[in-house]
Amino acid sequence: MNRKVALLHGPNLNMLGRRPAQHYGTVTLAQLEAQIREWGAERTLDVVTFQTNHEGAFLEHVHGLIGAVDAVVVNPGAWTHYQWSIRDALELLGVPIVEVHLSDIEAREPHRRISVIRDIAAHAVWGKGPDGYRDALDFLKASLT
């Protein structure tokens, strides 16, 4: 039986491929999501994706996932650093959460080193580019079996 994993992306991640390549690489969000779904399938994980630039839409989507997913991979984008409502909504899910960032947030500006998600995340991966998502799925596969 495949486990269902929600892949959630926050603001500006729809602009991947246009953002500074030194931090975010050159892959588009569509390419990234297709790769992650493929990696998920290899691990018997069904990955369903969602991205928005609107906090309310993100919150409503997360609320709709309660009881419907086995785990979450989330890159909250800028919301990582200050958006407590996103943290609180994710916490309601009661499933393993992996926080992922394409860039190495620990090596960037001081405000990017803050994560309001980290204390509810079972695991965090940053600075590995798209491969960080594969690491997140590996973690979840091991955690869910």
VMD Tcl script that builds the backbone (N, CA, C; Angstrom):
set m [mol new atoms 435]
animate dup $m
set s [atomselect $m all]
$s set {name element resname resid chain x y z} {
  {N N MET 1 A 0.836 -1.188 0.000}
  {CA C MET 1 A 0.000 0.000 0.000}
  {C C MET 1 A 0.882 1.253 0.000}
  {N N ASN 2 A 0.633 2.121 -0.948}
  {CA C ASN 2 A 1.379 3.372 -1.012}
  {C C ASN 2 A 0.909 4.336 0.058}
  {N N ARG 3 A 1.851 5.075 0.606}
  {CA C ARG 3 A 1.546 6.142 1.568}
  {C C ARG 3 A 1.401 7.448 0.796}
  {N N LYS 4 A 0.551 8.334 1.295}
  {CA C LYS 4 A 0.296 9.610 0.635}
  {C C LYS 4 A 1.091 10.706 1.332}
  {N N VAL 5 A 1.873 11.441 0.535}
  {CA C VAL 5 A 2.713 12.525 1.032}
  {C C VAL 5 A 2.300 13.818 0.339}
  {N N ALA 6 A 2.001 14.835 1.132}
  {CA C ALA 6 A 1.705 16.160 0.594}
  {C C ALA 6 A 3.012 16.925 0.440}
  {N N LEU 7 A 3.238 17.475 -0.736}
  {CA C LEU 7 A 4.386 18.339 -1.014}
  {C C LEU 7 A 3.849 19.757 -1.110}
  {N N LEU 8 A 4.244 20.598 -0.165}
  {CA C LEU 8 A 3.703 21.956 -0.064}
  {C C LEU 8 A 4.800 22.989 -0.297}
  {N N HIS 9 A 4.533 23.927 -1.185}
  {CA C HIS 9 A 5.475 25.005 -1.483}
  {C C HIS 9 A 4.813 26.350 -1.233}
  {N N GLY 10 A 5.546 27.238 -0.585}
  {CA C GLY 10 A 5.057 28.570 -0.272}
  {C C GLY 10 A 5.403 29.599 -1.324}
  {N N PRO 11 A 5.421 30.877 -0.912}
  {CA C PRO 11 A 5.524 31.985 -1.850}
  {C C PRO 11 A 6.831 32.014 -2.630}
  {N N ASN 12 A 6.679 32.422 -3.868}
  {CA C ASN 12 A 7.759 32.649 -4.829}
  {C C ASN 12 A 8.378 31.366 -5.368}
  {N N LEU 13 A 7.996 30.220 -4.847}
  {CA C LEU 13 A 8.557 28.982 -5.391}
  {C C LEU 13 A 8.000 28.683 -6.781}
  {N N ASN 14 A 6.883 29.285 -7.131}
  {CA C ASN 14 A 6.389 29.184 -8.505}
  {C C ASN 14 A 7.321 29.903 -9.479}
  {N N MET 15 A 8.251 30.686 -8.965}
  {CA C MET 15 A 9.189 31.432 -9.812}
  {C C MET 15 A 10.548 30.732 -9.930}
  {N N LEU 16 A 10.629 29.492 -9.478}
  {CA C LEU 16 A 11.889 28.753 -9.671}
  {C C LEU 16 A 12.230 28.739 -11.155}
  {N N GLY 17 A 13.498 28.803 -11.447}
  {CA C GLY 17 A 13.954 28.935 -12.823}
  {C C GLY 17 A 14.214 30.387 -13.192}
  {N N ARG 18 A 13.646 31.303 -12.413}
  {CA C ARG 18 A 13.854 32.742 -12.606}
  {C C ARG 18 A 14.548 33.368 -11.407}
  {N N ARG 19 A 14.566 32.668 -10.298}
  {CA C ARG 19 A 15.172 33.190 -9.066}
  {C C ARG 19 A 16.683 33.026 -9.147}
  {N N PRO 20 A 17.445 33.678 -8.276}
  {CA C PRO 20 A 18.908 33.606 -8.357}
  {C C PRO 20 A 19.414 32.156 -8.348}
  {N N ALA 21 A 20.057 31.785 -9.433}
  {CA C ALA 21 A 20.503 30.395 -9.615}
  {C C ALA 21 A 21.490 29.952 -8.545}
  {N N GLN 22 A 22.290 30.880 -8.002}
  {CA C GLN 22 A 23.270 30.493 -6.989}
  {C C GLN 22 A 22.602 29.976 -5.718}
  {N N HIS 23 A 21.358 30.359 -5.492}
  {CA C HIS 23 A 20.628 29.886 -4.307}
  {C C HIS 23 A 19.624 28.791 -4.648}
  {N N TYR 24 A 18.983 28.908 -5.812}
  {CA C TYR 24 A 17.826 28.068 -6.108}
  {C C TYR 24 A 18.007 27.151 -7.314}
  {N N GLY 25 A 19.117 27.241 -8.011}
  {CA C GLY 25 A 19.321 26.416 -9.188}
  {C C GLY 25 A 18.519 26.930 -10.374}
  {N N THR 26 A 18.392 26.101 -11.387}
  {CA C THR 26 A 17.730 26.524 -12.624}
  {C C THR 26 A 16.456 25.738 -12.913}
  {N N VAL 27 A 16.129 24.773 -12.089}
  {CA C VAL 27 A 14.953 23.945 -12.307}
  {C C VAL 27 A 13.681 24.755 -12.054}
  {N N THR 28 A 12.637 24.500 -12.846}
  {CA C THR 28 A 11.346 25.144 -12.625}
  {C C THR 28 A 10.564 24.342 -11.587}
  {N N LEU 29 A 9.512 24.934 -11.054}
  {CA C LEU 29 A 8.687 24.225 -10.084}
  {C C LEU 29 A 8.048 22.992 -10.719}
  {N N ALA 30 A 7.575 23.114 -11.949}
  {CA C ALA 30 A 6.967 21.957 -12.627}
  {C C ALA 30 A 7.974 20.820 -12.774}
  {N N GLN 31 A 9.192 21.147 -13.157}
  {CA C GLN 31 A 10.237 20.121 -13.288}
  {C C GLN 31 A 10.558 19.498 -11.935}
  {N N LEU 32 A 10.663 20.339 -10.914}
  {CA C LEU 32 A 10.974 19.857 -9.577}
  {C C LEU 32 A 9.879 18.928 -9.069}
  {N N GLU 33 A 8.636 19.340 -9.214}
  {CA C GLU 33 A 7.530 18.515 -8.733}
  {C C GLU 33 A 7.449 17.189 -9.478}
  {N N ALA 34 A 7.692 17.202 -10.782}
  {CA C ALA 34 A 7.684 15.946 -11.548}
  {C C ALA 34 A 8.773 15.004 -11.038}
  {N N GLN 35 A 9.958 15.543 -10.766}
  {CA C GLN 35 A 11.057 14.723 -10.254}
  {C C GLN 35 A 10.711 14.153 -8.880}
  {N N ILE 36 A 10.128 14.975 -8.026}
  {CA C ILE 36 A 9.774 14.525 -6.680}
  {C C ILE 36 A 8.697 13.442 -6.743}
  {N N ARG 37 A 7.708 13.605 -7.623}
  {CA C ARG 37 A 6.684 12.553 -7.770}
  {C C ARG 37 A 7.321 11.246 -8.237}
  {N N GLU 38 A 8.290 11.341 -9.142}
  {CA C GLU 38 A 9.000 10.145 -9.616}
  {C C GLU 38 A 9.772 9.488 -8.465}
  {N N TRP 39 A 10.508 10.282 -7.711}
  {CA C TRP 39 A 11.232 9.742 -6.554}
  {C C TRP 39 A 10.258 9.114 -5.566}
  {N N GLY 40 A 9.118 9.757 -5.363}
  {CA C GLY 40 A 8.113 9.205 -4.465}
  {C C GLY 40 A 7.624 7.849 -4.944}
  {N N ALA 41 A 7.303 7.748 -6.218}
  {CA C ALA 41 A 6.816 6.480 -6.771}
  {C C ALA 41 A 7.839 5.367 -6.572}
  {N N GLU 42 A 9.126 5.690 -6.727}
  {CA C GLU 42 A 10.182 4.701 -6.505}
  {C C GLU 42 A 10.196 4.207 -5.064}
  {N N ARG 43 A 9.636 4.981 -4.156}
  {CA C ARG 43 A 9.631 4.657 -2.724}
  {C C ARG 43 A 8.227 4.263 -2.240}
  {N N THR 44 A 7.340 3.955 -3.173}
  {CA C THR 44 A 5.926 3.655 -2.899}
  {C C THR 44 A 5.255 4.759 -2.078}
  {N N LEU 45 A 5.564 5.997 -2.419}
  {CA C LEU 45 A 4.949 7.172 -1.818}
  {C C LEU 45 A 4.214 7.937 -2.921}
  {N N ASP 46 A 2.941 8.160 -2.737}
  {CA C ASP 46 A 2.172 8.970 -3.677}
  {C C ASP 46 A 2.288 10.425 -3.251}
  {N N VAL 47 A 2.938 11.232 -4.073}
  {CA C VAL 47 A 3.177 12.633 -3.744}
  {C C VAL 47 A 2.146 13.504 -4.451}
  {N N VAL 48 A 1.424 14.284 -3.656}
  {CA C VAL 48 A 0.468 15.255 -4.189}
  {C C VAL 48 A 1.012 16.650 -3.893}
  {N N THR 49 A 0.949 17.528 -4.872}
  {CA C THR 49 A 1.639 18.811 -4.772}
  {C C THR 49 A 0.673 19.980 -4.652}
  {N N PHE 50 A 1.175 21.052 -4.016}
  {CA C PHE 50 A 0.420 22.289 -3.877}
  {C C PHE 50 A 1.406 23.433 -3.685}
  {N N GLN 51 A 1.155 24.543 -4.373}
  {CA C GLN 51 A 1.948 25.763 -4.204}
  {C C GLN 51 A 1.009 26.942 -4.257}
  {N N THR 52 A 1.273 27.920 -3.401}
  {CA C THR 52 A 0.525 29.166 -3.448}
  {C C THR 52 A 1.386 30.298 -2.901}
  {N N ASN 53 A 1.034 31.495 -3.329}
  {CA C ASN 53 A 1.644 32.710 -2.798}
  {C C ASN 53 A 0.736 33.371 -1.769}
  {N N HIS 54 A -0.381 32.730 -1.464}
  {CA C HIS 54 A -1.400 33.323 -0.595}
  {C C HIS 54 A -1.531 32.529 0.700}
  {N N GLU 55 A -1.264 33.185 1.801}
  {CA C GLU 55 A -1.278 32.511 3.102}
  {C C GLU 55 A -2.610 31.837 3.387}
  {N N GLY 56 A -3.709 32.526 3.163}
  {CA C GLY 56 A -5.021 31.947 3.439}
  {C C GLY 56 A -5.263 30.685 2.629}
  {N N ALA 57 A -4.878 30.697 1.361}
  {CA C ALA 57 A -5.042 29.506 0.512}
  {C C ALA 57 A -4.184 28.363 1.039}
  {N N PHE 58 A -2.989 28.673 1.503}
  {CA C PHE 58 A -2.110 27.646 2.068}
  {C C PHE 58 A -2.754 27.041 3.311}
  {N N LEU 59 A -3.244 27.886 4.197}
  {CA C LEU 59 A -3.877 27.416 5.435}
  {C C LEU 59 A -5.093 26.547 5.134}
  {N N GLU 60 A -5.946 26.990 4.236}
  {CA C GLU 60 A -7.130 26.208 3.889}
  {C C GLU 60 A -6.738 24.857 3.293}
  {N N HIS 61 A -5.715 24.849 2.457}
  {CA C HIS 61 A -5.265 23.588 1.870}
  {C C HIS 61 A -4.750 22.638 2.954}
  {N N VAL 62 A -3.931 23.150 3.860}
  {CA C VAL 62 A -3.404 22.317 4.939}
  {C C VAL 62 A -4.551 21.789 5.803}
  {N N HIS 63 A -5.512 22.619 6.123}
  {CA C HIS 63 A -6.659 22.156 6.913}
  {C C HIS 63 A -7.373 21.007 6.208}
  {N N GLY 64 A -7.461 21.075 4.893}
  {CA C GLY 64 A -8.103 20.018 4.113}
  {C C GLY 64 A -7.320 18.715 4.082}
  {N N LEU 65 A -6.056 18.765 4.461}
  {CA C LEU 65 A -5.221 17.561 4.480}
  {C C LEU 65 A -5.352 16.766 5.779}
  {N N ILE 66 A -5.999 17.335 6.790}
  {CA C ILE 66 A -6.123 16.643 8.078}
  {C C ILE 66 A -6.817 15.300 7.858}
  {N N GLY 67 A -6.140 14.239 8.262}
  {CA C GLY 67 A -6.665 12.886 8.109}
  {C C GLY 67 A -6.546 12.311 6.713}
  {N N ALA 68 A -5.980 13.064 5.779}
  {CA C ALA 68 A -5.921 12.623 4.384}
  {C C ALA 68 A -4.520 12.272 3.899}
  {N N VAL 69 A -3.480 12.599 4.678}
  {CA C VAL 69 A -2.107 12.308 4.267}
  {C C VAL 69 A -1.360 11.622 5.396}
  {N N ASP 70 A -0.318 10.903 4.998}
  {CA C ASP 70 A 0.524 10.189 5.961}
  {C C ASP 70 A 1.740 10.991 6.377}
  {N N ALA 71 A 2.111 11.990 5.575}
  {CA C ALA 71 A 3.305 12.791 5.852}
  {C C ALA 71 A 3.284 14.035 4.977}
  {N N VAL 72 A 4.181 14.976 5.319}
  {CA C VAL 72 A 4.283 16.234 4.582}
  {C C VAL 72 A 5.749 16.568 4.346}
  {N N VAL 73 A 6.033 17.026 3.132}
  {CA C VAL 73 A 7.301 17.682 2.813}
  {C C VAL 73 A 6.924 19.120 2.510}
  {N N VAL 74 A 7.554 20.062 3.216}
  {CA C VAL 74 A 7.167 21.460 3.055}
  {C C VAL 74 A 8.382 22.353 2.880}
  {N N ASN 75 A 8.292 23.214 1.886}
  {CA C ASN 75 A 9.228 24.324 1.725}
  {C C ASN 75 A 8.363 25.573 1.817}
  {N N PRO 76 A 8.262 26.145 3.018}
  {CA C PRO 76 A 7.370 27.288 3.201}
  {C C PRO 76 A 7.886 28.588 2.598}
  {N N GLY 77 A 9.069 28.573 1.979}
  {CA C GLY 77 A 9.625 29.806 1.444}
  {C C GLY 77 A 9.828 30.820 2.550}
  {N N ALA 78 A 9.550 32.068 2.254}
  {CA C ALA 78 A 9.750 33.147 3.234}
  {C C ALA 78 A 8.901 32.967 4.487}
  {N N TRP 79 A 7.790 32.254 4.376}
  {CA C TRP 79 A 6.957 32.023 5.561}
  {C C TRP 79 A 7.710 31.257 6.645}
  {N N THR 80 A 8.736 30.546 6.262}
  {CA C THR 80 A 9.556 29.790 7.216}
  {C C THR 80 A 9.987 30.655 8.383}
  {N N HIS 81 A 10.310 31.893 8.106}
  {CA C HIS 81 A 11.014 32.752 9.040}
  {C C HIS 81 A 10.108 33.538 9.993}
  {N N TYR 82 A 8.807 33.557 9.713}
  {CA C TYR 82 A 7.967 34.415 10.556}
  {C C TYR 82 A 6.494 34.025 10.625}
  {N N GLN 83 A 6.040 33.082 9.857}
  {CA C GLN 83 A 4.598 32.878 9.742}
  {C C GLN 83 A 4.083 31.782 10.676}
  {N N TRP 84 A 3.760 32.193 11.874}
  {CA C TRP 84 A 3.327 31.259 12.910}
  {C C TRP 84 A 2.029 30.560 12.540}
  {N N SER 85 A 1.180 31.197 11.761}
  {CA C SER 85 A -0.082 30.554 11.370}
  {C C SER 85 A 0.186 29.326 10.499}
  {N N ILE 86 A 1.215 29.381 9.670}
  {CA C ILE 86 A 1.592 28.225 8.838}
  {C C ILE 86 A 2.071 27.095 9.746}
  {N N ARG 87 A 2.898 27.429 10.708}
  {CA C ARG 87 A 3.396 26.435 11.662}
  {C C ARG 87 A 2.245 25.759 12.388}
  {N N ASP 88 A 1.301 26.585 12.883}
  {CA C ASP 88 A 0.181 26.052 13.653}
  {C C ASP 88 A -0.702 25.138 12.802}
  {N N ALA 89 A -0.924 25.510 11.555}
  {CA C ALA 89 A -1.730 24.667 10.659}
  {C C ALA 89 A -1.033 23.331 10.399}
  {N N LEU 90 A 0.267 23.367 10.131}
  {CA C LEU 90 A 1.010 22.126 9.893}
  {C C LEU 90 A 0.983 21.222 11.121}
  {N N GLU 91 A 1.087 21.815 12.286}
  {CA C GLU 91 A 1.079 21.037 13.524}
  {C C GLU 91 A -0.229 20.263 13.690}
  {N N LEU 92 A -1.333 20.821 13.216}
  {CA C LEU 92 A -2.635 20.162 13.319}
  {C C LEU 92 A -2.689 18.835 12.576}
  {N N LEU 93 A -1.819 18.654 11.586}
  {CA C LEU 93 A -1.867 17.444 10.771}
  {C C LEU 93 A -1.518 16.185 11.571}
  {N N GLY 94 A -0.639 16.318 12.546}
  {CA C GLY 94 A -0.282 15.169 13.369}
  {C C GLY 94 A 0.432 14.063 12.612}
  {N N VAL 95 A 1.154 14.412 11.560}
  {CA C VAL 95 A 1.928 13.449 10.766}
  {C C VAL 95 A 3.373 13.924 10.687}
  {N N PRO 96 A 4.302 13.053 10.300}
  {CA C PRO 96 A 5.687 13.499 10.142}
  {C C PRO 96 A 5.796 14.603 9.089}
  {N N ILE 97 A 6.559 15.618 9.441}
  {CA C ILE 97 A 6.791 16.766 8.561}
  {C C ILE 97 A 8.287 16.889 8.330}
  {N N VAL 98 A 8.664 17.066 7.065}
  {CA C VAL 98 A 10.064 17.347 6.737}
  {C C VAL 98 A 10.119 18.731 6.109}
  {N N GLU 99 A 10.927 19.595 6.703}
  {CA C GLU 99 A 11.146 20.952 6.201}
  {C C GLU 99 A 12.314 20.903 5.219}
  {N N VAL 100 A 12.101 21.427 4.011}
  {CA C VAL 100 A 13.137 21.411 2.975}
  {C C VAL 100 A 13.353 22.820 2.442}
  {N N HIS 101 A 14.628 23.149 2.210}
  {CA C HIS 101 A 14.994 24.407 1.553}
  {C C HIS 101 A 16.065 24.102 0.513}
  {N N LEU 102 A 15.904 24.651 -0.670}
  {CA C LEU 102 A 16.870 24.440 -1.740}
  {C C LEU 102 A 18.230 25.023 -1.382}
  {N N SER 103 A 18.211 26.211 -0.792}
  {CA C SER 103 A 19.463 26.881 -0.440}
  {C C SER 103 A 19.867 26.524 0.990}
  {N N ASP 104 A 21.097 26.828 1.313}
  {CA C ASP 104 A 21.592 26.594 2.674}
  {C C ASP 104 A 21.211 27.791 3.527}
  {N N ILE 105 A 20.059 27.714 4.169}
  {CA C ILE 105 A 19.558 28.854 4.931}
  {C C ILE 105 A 20.461 29.203 6.109}
  {N N GLU 106 A 21.232 28.257 6.573}
  {CA C GLU 106 A 22.156 28.516 7.690}
  {C C GLU 106 A 23.362 29.348 7.251}
  {N N ALA 107 A 23.633 29.397 5.958}
  {CA C ALA 107 A 24.788 30.146 5.453}
  {C C ALA 107 A 24.375 31.465 4.788}
  {N N ARG 108 A 23.107 31.803 4.892}
  {CA C ARG 108 A 22.609 33.016 4.253}
  {C C ARG 108 A 22.387 34.118 5.289}
  {N N GLU 109 A 21.594 35.100 4.953}
  {CA C GLU 109 A 21.347 36.236 5.825}
  {C C GLU 109 A 20.780 35.767 7.167}
  {N N PRO 110 A 21.063 36.517 8.238}
  {CA C PRO 110 A 20.605 36.094 9.575}
  {C C PRO 110 A 19.099 35.825 9.667}
  {N N HIS 111 A 18.278 36.625 8.989}
  {CA C HIS 111 A 16.825 36.411 9.086}
  {C C HIS 111 A 16.393 35.085 8.466}
  {N N ARG 112 A 17.176 34.546 7.533}
  {CA C ARG 112 A 16.828 33.273 6.891}
  {C C ARG 112 A 17.187 32.071 7.766}
  {N N ARG 113 A 17.950 32.283 8.802}
  {CA C ARG 113 A 18.354 31.181 9.682}
  {C C ARG 113 A 17.269 30.830 10.691}
  {N N ILE 114 A 16.256 31.678 10.809}
  {CA C ILE 114 A 15.143 31.452 11.727}
  {C C ILE 114 A 14.113 30.572 11.034}
  {N N SER 115 A 13.641 29.555 11.738}
  {CA C SER 115 A 12.553 28.730 11.219}
  {C C SER 115 A 11.514 28.520 12.309}
  {N N VAL 116 A 10.299 28.930 12.033}
  {CA C VAL 116 A 9.214 28.686 12.979}
  {C C VAL 116 A 8.639 27.284 12.797}
  {N N ILE 117 A 9.089 26.585 11.788}
  {CA C ILE 117 A 8.622 25.229 11.485}
  {C C ILE 117 A 9.489 24.180 12.179}
  {N N ARG 118 A 10.740 24.475 12.363}
  {CA C ARG 118 A 11.735 23.486 12.770}
  {C C ARG 118 A 11.345 22.670 14.000}
  {N N ASP 119 A 10.700 23.299 14.975}
  {CA C ASP 119 A 10.402 22.552 16.198}
  {C C ASP 119 A 9.286 21.523 16.031}
  {N N ILE 120 A 8.509 21.608 14.962}
  {CA C ILE 120 A 7.486 20.588 14.715}
  {C C ILE 120 A 7.893 19.616 13.614}
  {N N ALA 121 A 9.017 19.888 12.972}
  {CA C ALA 121 A 9.487 19.019 11.891}
  {C C ALA 121 A 10.224 17.812 12.467}
  {N N ALA 122 A 9.942 16.659 11.899}
  {CA C ALA 122 A 10.657 15.440 12.282}
  {C C ALA 122 A 12.066 15.445 11.711}
  {N N HIS 123 A 12.265 16.220 10.635}
  {CA C HIS 123 A 13.551 16.248 9.947}
  {C C HIS 123 A 13.612 17.538 9.132}
  {N N ALA 124 A 14.804 18.027 8.861}
  {CA C ALA 124 A 14.987 19.209 8.019}
  {C C ALA 124 A 16.179 18.981 7.091}
  {N N VAL 125 A 16.037 19.455 5.872}
  {CA C VAL 125 A 17.100 19.342 4.873}
  {C C VAL 125 A 17.227 20.686 4.187}
  {N N TRP 126 A 18.438 21.224 4.129}
  {CA C TRP 126 A 18.640 22.469 3.396}
  {C C TRP 126 A 20.007 22.461 2.739}
  {N N GLY 127 A 20.077 23.246 1.649}
  {CA C GLY 127 A 21.354 23.427 0.962}
  {C C GLY 127 A 21.734 22.307 0.017}
  {N N LYS 128 A 20.814 21.415 -0.293}
  {CA C LYS 128 A 21.126 20.303 -1.193}
  {C C LYS 128 A 20.424 20.442 -2.539}
  {N N GLY 129 A 19.821 21.595 -2.791}
  {CA C GLY 129 A 19.098 21.776 -4.036}
  {C C GLY 129 A 17.965 20.772 -4.145}
  {N N PRO 130 A 17.584 20.390 -5.372}
  {CA C PRO 130 A 16.501 19.425 -5.550}
  {C C PRO 130 A 16.741 18.093 -4.835}
  {N N ASP 131 A 18.002 17.698 -4.692}
  {CA C ASP 131 A 18.294 16.426 -4.021}
  {C C ASP 131 A 17.827 16.407 -2.570}
  {N N GLY 132 A 17.643 17.556 -1.965}
  {CA C GLY 132 A 17.127 17.617 -0.607}
  {C C GLY 132 A 15.742 16.996 -0.494}
  {N N TYR 133 A 14.954 17.104 -1.552}
  {CA C TYR 133 A 13.628 16.499 -1.553}
  {C C TYR 133 A 13.724 14.975 -1.584}
  {N N ARG 134 A 14.691 14.459 -2.303}
  {CA C ARG 134 A 14.913 13.004 -2.315}
  {C C ARG 134 A 15.296 12.541 -0.914}
  {N N ASP 135 A 16.163 13.302 -0.244}
  {CA C ASP 135 A 16.531 12.971 1.135}
  {C C ASP 135 A 15.298 12.988 2.044}
  {N N ALA 136 A 14.423 13.956 1.837}
  {CA C ALA 136 A 13.198 14.040 2.635}
  {C C ALA 136 A 12.332 12.801 2.426}
  {N N LEU 137 A 12.195 12.378 1.183}
  {CA C LEU 137 A 11.392 11.183 0.891}
  {C C LEU 137 A 12.033 9.935 1.472}
  {N N ASP 138 A 13.354 9.857 1.420}
  {CA C ASP 138 A 14.052 8.716 2.044}
  {C C ASP 138 A 13.760 8.670 3.540}
  {N N PHE 139 A 13.819 9.812 4.190}
  {CA C PHE 139 A 13.522 9.884 5.609}
  {C C PHE 139 A 12.095 9.414 5.888}
  {N N LEU 140 A 11.149 9.911 5.079}
  {CA C LEU 140 A 9.751 9.536 5.303}
  {C C LEU 140 A 9.503 8.073 5.018}
  {N N LYS 141 A 10.097 7.551 3.979}
  {CA C LYS 141 A 9.935 6.122 3.678}
  {C C LYS 141 A 10.375 5.293 4.868}
  {N N ALA 142 A 11.514 5.616 5.438}
  {CA C ALA 142 A 12.025 4.875 6.608}
  {C C ALA 142 A 11.125 5.082 7.826}
  {N N SER 143 A 10.588 6.282 7.980}
  {CA C SER 143 A 9.748 6.602 9.136}
  {C C SER 143 A 8.371 5.960 9.068}
  {N N LEU 144 A 7.856 5.789 7.868}
  {CA C LEU 144 A 6.476 5.315 7.701}
  {C C LEU 144 A 6.366 3.804 7.602}
  {N N THR 145 A 7.497 3.099 7.578}
  {CA C THR 145 A 7.423 1.631 7.441}
  {C C THR 145 A 7.591 0.946 8.771}
}
mol reanalyze $m
mol bondsrecalc $m
mol representation Tube
mol addrep $m
